[in-house]
Structure formats: C-alpha cells, structure tokens
Amino acid sequence: MLYFSNLDYPPSGNNLTVKYIQTSQRKSTPHYAAPFPILCRLLALLLAFAVGPSVVFAQEWDQDKDHEHHHANDPTGAWLIRNSEGQFILTVFHKGGTLTGDVQGESAFVPGAKPPESVIISPESGVWQKIGWKTFAATFITLEYDANPPFALFEFDKIQFTGVLSESGNQMELTALVTLFNADGTQKGKSFPDKANGIRIPLEVLPNTAHTLPIPAVPVP
C-alpha cells in the first residue's frame, strides 16, 4: 500500500521530492475456527436423533420393571376376590387411593316383590392406603335399595378390611368387618367379621392366551 509520507519543499529549488513508504499487507485467512462449535452442536443433535428411540425404549423398559416391583408391594390393579360364602367380587384398586368393584348378585331381585326380596346392591366404591410393606387398609360402601319405584334406600353396607399381599404381590388375604347402617346413618345391628382371598387378574398379550383362569380359594373360617 502506498501513501504520501512527507512532501519536502526545498527552500530555494523548484524540485519537489516525494517520499513514500511501502507497508506490508497480510493476507487474511478464512476463520475456520468460528463455525467449529456450531458444527459440533449440529453433529450432537443428529446423534441424539439417531439414538433417541433406543433411549426411549430403555426408559420404558425401566419403568416397566419399576411398575412390576411396585405392584409386588401394593394392590394397585384389578382383582378377582372370593369371600367366605364363595361369592365373587371384582375389585379395582386405583393408583390414586380409590377403589371400585362389582359384587356377584348385586343386580339380582325378584320382580314385583317387596323388600328385602326386591332389594338390589349397587357397585362398591371406596378408598384404600398402604399401612405397611405388603399390607393395606380399605373401606368401601355399597347401597342396598328397592328396585321398585321410588327406589327407596334399604340400607348402607360398609366393609372395612385389611389386606396382606403374597411374596409375588399377585395374591392377597383379606380380613374384613361388615357394618350395616340405616338411611339416617345410624348403625343397624352388630358388625360381623368376614374373610376373603384375592388373585390379581393377569395381563395376557395376544396371540398368547391361557386356557384356565386363576380362581381364589374360599377362605378357611
């Protein structure tokens, strides 16, 4: 690059002397370092997309194992239960601490009959919670009412029970106390004990299917 440095004007002459200085100009080199971090991040993103499904599957597998371990220690799930009279009850223990169920014969009545022959029983609804490593407590209520209009309430049934799970968590033994109440909430007679056994309803994935159904035994008095 050239630029004028000094203009010398001799005091008496007519000659003009021009001095110049030549500076060196360095060639600029392309900055390859600047895009390098961006390239690394792009490669990392592509790698994450490539291995993403495997990571998700591994997490789901771990959750399944945790799910099985958890269910070995609490009753969450669906159960087939049998009481001391041989009556079957389908009960579902929900994760949030509630339970629902259906009792064998709950909708049976004699048409045109009067209470108690015309009385039917509602599905059971209640709550449960763990009270130990493999033990839990539960309380549920059913309604007994006349099947004929105006569907007058016959009584409330309250069943309290303590459950103990087996080592695998797929079976349970229940010790229950049944109390009946009038429509105004006053107790109706004395409470009486009962027992029951339960088996967890197994999950079967098609095309596999079992040709026998596990049935809980009638509890020994």
C-alpha positions in Angstrom: 0.0 0.0 0.0 1.3 3.5 -0.8 0.6 6.6 0.9 2.3 10.0 1.0 4.5 10.5 4.0 6.4 13.8 3.5 6.4 16.5 1.0 9.8 18.2 1.0 9.9 21.7 -0.3 13.5 22.8 -0.8 13.9 26.4 0.3 15.4 27.5 -3.0 14.8 24.9 -5.6 12.0 24.1 -7.9 12.2 20.3 -7.4 9.6 18.6 -5.3 10.7 15.4 -3.6 8.1 12.8 -2.9 8.9 10.2 -0.3 6.8 7.1 0.1 6.6 4.3 2.5 5.6 0.8 1.4 3.8 -1.2 4.1 3.4 -4.9 4.0 -0.2 -6.2 3.6 -1.0 -9.5 5.2 -3.4 -11.7 3.5 -6.5 -12.5 5.6 -7.0 -16.2 6.2 -10.5 -17.6 6.5 -11.7 -18.2 10.0 -12.4 -21.9 10.2 -12.5 -21.9 14.0 -15.7 -19.8 14.2 -18.1 -22.3 12.7 -16.5 -25.3 14.5 -18.7 -25.1 17.7 -21.8 -24.8 15.5 -20.7 -27.9 13.6 -20.2 -29.8 16.8 -23.6 -28.9 18.1 -25.2 -30.0 14.8 -23.4 -33.4 14.9 -24.6 -33.8 18.5 -28.1 -33.1 17.5 -28.0 -35.6 14.7 -26.6 -38.2 17.0 -29.4 -37.6 19.5 -32.0 -38.2 16.8 -30.2 -41.4 15.8 -30.1 -42.9 19.2 -33.4 -41.3 20.5 -35.7 -44.3 20.1 -33.3 -46.6 21.8 -33.1 -44.3 24.8 -36.9 -44.1 25.0 -37.3 -47.8 24.8 -34.7 -48.3 27.6 -36.6 -45.8 29.8 -39.9 -47.5 29.1 -38.3 -50.9 30.0 -37.0 -49.5 33.2 -40.5 -48.1 34.0 -42.0 -51.5 33.3 -39.6 -53.1 35.8 -40.3 -50.4 38.4 -44.0 -51.0 37.7 -43.7 -54.7 38.4 -41.6 -54.1 41.6 -44.1 -51.5 42.8 -47.1 -53.8 42.3 -45.5 -56.5 44.2 -45.9 -54.3 47.3 -49.3 -52.6 46.8 -52.7 -53.8 45.4 -53.0 -51.3 42.5 -54.7 -53.1 39.7 -57.7 -55.4 39.1 -58.5 -58.4 41.3 -60.9 -61.3 41.5 -61.9 -61.7 45.2 -63.9 -64.5 46.9 -65.4 -64.2 50.3 -66.3 -66.9 52.9 -69.6 -67.6 51.3 -68.0 -68.3 47.9 -69.3 -65.1 46.5 -67.1 -63.4 43.8 -66.2 -59.7 43.8 -64.4 -57.9 41.0 -62.4 -55.0 42.6 -60.1 -52.4 41.1 -57.6 -50.6 43.3 -56.8 -47.3 41.6 -53.4 -45.7 41.8 -54.8 -42.5 43.5 -56.1 -44.4 46.5 -59.7 -45.2 45.5 -61.3 -48.5 44.7 -64.4 -49.7 42.8 -65.9 -53.1 42.4 -68.8 -55.3 41.4 -70.4 -57.9 43.6 -71.8 -61.2 42.4 -75.6 -60.9 42.5 -75.7 -57.2 43.1 -78.4 -56.6 40.5 -80.5 -59.7 41.3 -84.0 -59.3 42.6 -87.5 -60.8 42.3 -89.6 -58.6 40.1 -92.7 -57.3 41.8 -91.5 -58.5 45.2 -91.2 -56.4 48.3 -88.1 -55.7 50.3 -85.9 -57.5 51.1 -86.6 -59.7 48.0 -86.7 -56.7 45.7 -83.6 -55.1 47.1 -80.5 -54.8 44.8 -77.0 -53.8 45.7 -75.0 -51.0 43.9 -71.4 -51.4 42.8 -68.9 -50.8 45.6 -66.9 -47.6 45.9 -64.3 -46.7 48.5 -60.7 -45.7 49.4 -57.5 -47.6 50.3 -54.0 -46.9 51.5 -50.8 -48.8 52.4 -50.2 -49.4 56.1 -47.0 -51.5 55.7 -44.6 -53.1 53.3 -47.1 -55.6 51.9 -50.2 -54.6 53.9 -53.0 -52.1 53.2 -56.3 -51.0 54.6 -59.5 -50.2 52.7 -63.1 -49.1 53.3 -65.9 -49.3 50.8 -69.6 -48.5 50.8 -72.5 -50.1 48.8 -76.1 -49.1 48.6 -79.0 -51.5 49.0 -82.2 -50.1 47.7 -85.6 -51.2 46.5 -85.7 -52.0 42.7 -89.2 -50.7 42.5 -90.0 -47.0 42.2 -89.4 -44.7 44.0 -86.2 -46.9 44.7 -86.3 -46.3 48.5 -83.0 -46.9 50.3 -82.9 -50.1 52.3 -79.5 -49.8 54.0 -75.9 -48.9 53.6 -73.2 -51.6 53.7 -69.8 -50.6 55.0 -67.0 -53.1 54.5 -63.6 -52.4 56.1 -60.7 -54.8 55.5 -57.0 -55.2 56.0 -55.1 -57.0 53.2 -51.8 -58.8 53.1 -50.1 -59.4 49.8 -48.2 -62.6 48.9 -44.5 -62.5 48.1 -45.1 -62.0 44.4 -47.9 -59.5 45.0 -50.3 -61.5 42.9 -52.4 -62.8 45.7 -54.0 -61.3 48.8 -55.7 -62.4 52.0 -58.4 -60.1 53.4 -59.7 -59.8 56.9 -63.0 -57.8 56.9 -65.5 -56.3 59.2 -69.0 -55.6 57.8 -71.3 -52.9 59.3 -74.9 -52.1 58.2 -76.5 -48.6 58.5 -80.0 -47.3 58.2 -80.9 -44.5 55.8 -80.3 -41.9 58.6 -76.8 -43.2 59.2 -77.4 -45.0 62.4 -75.9 -48.4 62.9 -78.2 -51.4 62.1 -77.4 -54.3 64.3 -73.9 -55.5 65.2 -70.9 -55.7 62.9 -69.7 -59.1 61.8 -66.4 -60.4 60.6 -65.6 -61.9 57.2 -62.6 -63.2 55.3 -61.7 -63.2 51.6 -59.0 -64.3 49.2 -58.0 -62.5 46.0 -55.9 -63.1 42.9 -54.6 -60.4 40.6 -56.1 -60.5 37.2 -53.2 -61.3 34.9 -52.4 -59.4 31.7 -52.3 -61.6 28.6 -50.9 -60.3 25.3 -52.3 -61.8 22.1 -51.7 -64.2 20.4 -50.9 -65.9 23.8 -53.9 -66.9 25.9 -54.4 -69.1 28.9 -57.0 -71.8 28.9 -57.6 -71.7 32.6 -58.5 -68.8 34.9 -56.9 -68.5 38.3 -59.7 -68.7 40.9 -59.2 -67.7 44.5 -60.0 -70.3 47.1 -62.8 -69.9 49.6 -61.1 -68.7 52.8 -61.0 -71.1 55.7 -63.1 -69.8 58.6 
